[in-house]
Amino acid sequence: MTNVLILGAHGQIAQLAEKQLLQETTHHLTLFLRRASRLTVTDPARETVIEGDATDPAALVKALAGIDVVYANLGGKTIEKQAQAVVQAMDQTGVHRLIWISTLGIYDEVPGAFGRWNHQMLDGGYLEPYTAAAKVIEGSDLAYTIIRPAWLSNKDIVSYETTEKGEPFKGTEVSRKSIADLVVQLINDPDRAVGHSLGVDQPHTEGDKPSFY
């Protein structure tokens, strides 16, 4: 059994990963989010809910007690501050394994027409905090994996491929269910993809933009 801390546990991908972890593993899940009332615990014997702010290192330190793996499903304009707090708290508590959800485009790695469309859609300062947060994670001594999903869909499908940092991003979209599955695989095999930043897309979705736009 692994003790997993899920930061941003109300997020759609986080809830899919939670469901899969409960179905497929015996892990204990600690669900950390700002407003605990938004979550309904389905297995009280295996789930603990903690209300807190991911920009608060002290709150994170308390949540990290006994934790083996941290899965961060965070976002928003404070993402860099959240990254700094997570690194600080994990360093303080000696917890090393971190799975960090980011977004495509943080390295200007999306080529061609889709890359231009992506920048246009994310214009207005969206990418910069995610780029800065990734630098915080990559500059740490944590055993991290950064996940950079393509544009997210709610398709009921698990189908994905990955690219490494420094390689051109491939497809335009990927299902949230696929990202949740990758997170679960990394939790179950914590030595996999340590120190990697993985672009994730659904195969054969290349194009100028996702199919749902």
Disulfide bonds with the S-S distance in Angstrom:
none
